[in-house]
Amino acid sequence: MASTLPLQTQQNLTTKTAPIRHRQTTKGLRKLASRGPACLLVFGALLLTGCATSSDDRSAWLDPQGSRTAKVDLDELDPVTAIAAAQHPLTKQALTHLGINYRYGGDAPDEGFDCSGLIFYSAQESLGLRLPRRSVDIARVGQKIDRPELALGDLVFFNTRGSRYSHVGIYLGNQLFVHAPSSGGEVRVENMSKRYWASRYNGARRIDPIMLADRLAQQ
């Protein structure tokens, strides 16, 4: 039966409920990441059938400087990328923290994360690696990777504060990465091909747990 509500009322309801649906999707992805790839396969199918029919199902996110907003659409996290991310220990760990508030100096879920804090915690919990705490120091370890060679689990670096390697995230595939942005933000997935990130990209590092553990032990 067709809705009897006036068109303007229907549009207002759609606008008000869209952010709620997006938050529910984010929470769902965080839970599914902790349950494994089978659940993320179902989630991926829902993305294709649900988000594709609702172009307004978006939420505004603060950029790392907090100076403007950029809309992020979770339907960019396609099923293949989602399933692969659930199988890699580092990305799986990081995705379980989607929605955790940013906190400068934070490196634990109960207190919040800054960008390097998310990497520090996720690497320690998933790989048993104690990486350097600052993003600029993390950039000094690991294997340098050219952008065309980026793979799931690589660390991606950006200049967001006027200095190289001042921001870091974890690459998920399909030009997507997960990171903790800045004050007022929360752990989220973004597309690094967007102009803001593409213009600030500094490079990537690949984490080989055995090689890196030996290197850190020698420092």
Rosetta blueprint (number, residue, H / E / L):
1 M L
2 A L
3 S L
4 T L
5 L L
6 P L
7 L H
8 Q H
9 T H
10 Q H
11 Q H
12 N H
13 L H
14 T H
15 T H
16 K H
17 T H
18 A H
19 P H
20 I H
21 R H
22 H H
23 R H
24 Q H
25 T H
26 T H
27 K H
28 G H
29 L H
30 R H
31 K H
32 L H
33 A H
34 S H
35 R H
36 G L
37 P H
38 A H
39 C H
40 L H
41 L H
42 V H
43 F H
44 G H
45 A H
46 L H
47 L H
48 L H
49 T H
50 G H
51 C H
52 A H
53 T H
54 S L
55 S L
56 D L
57 D L
58 R L
59 S E
60 A E
61 W E
62 L E
63 D L
64 P L
65 Q L
66 G L
67 S L
68 R L
69 T E
70 A E
71 K E
72 V E
73 D L
74 L H
75 D H
76 E H
77 L L
78 D L
79 P H
80 V H
81 T H
82 A H
83 I H
84 A H
85 A H
86 A H
87 Q H
88 H L
89 P H
90 L H
91 T H
92 K H
93 Q H
94 A H
95 L H
96 T L
97 H L
98 L L
99 G L
100 I L
101 N E
102 Y E
103 R L
104 Y L
105 G L
106 G L
107 D E
108 A E
109 P L
110 D L
111 E L
112 G E
113 F E
114 D L
115 C H
116 S H
117 G H
118 L H
119 I H
120 F H
121 Y H
122 S H
123 A H
124 Q H
125 E H
126 S H
127 L H
128 G L
129 L L
130 R L
131 L L
132 P L
133 R L
134 R L
135 S H
136 V H
137 D H
138 I H
139 A L
140 R L
141 V L
142 G L
143 Q E
144 K E
145 I E
146 D L
147 R H
148 P H
149 E H
150 L L
151 A L
152 L L
153 G L
154 D L
155 L E
156 V E
157 F E
158 F E
159 N L
160 T L
161 R L
162 G L
163 S L
164 R L
165 Y L
166 S L
167 H E
168 V E
169 G E
170 I E
171 Y E
172 L E
173 G E
174 N L
175 Q L
176 L E
177 F E
178 V E
179 H E
180 A L
181 P L
182 S L
183 S L
184 G L
185 G L
186 E E
187 V L
188 R E
189 V E
190 E E
191 N E
192 M L
193 S L
194 K L
195 R H
196 Y H
197 W H
198 A H
199 S L
200 R L
201 Y E
202 N E
203 G E
204 A E
205 R E
206 R E
207 I L
208 D L
209 P H
210 I H
211 M H
212 L H
213 A H
214 D H
215 R H
216 L H
217 A H
218 Q H
219 Q L
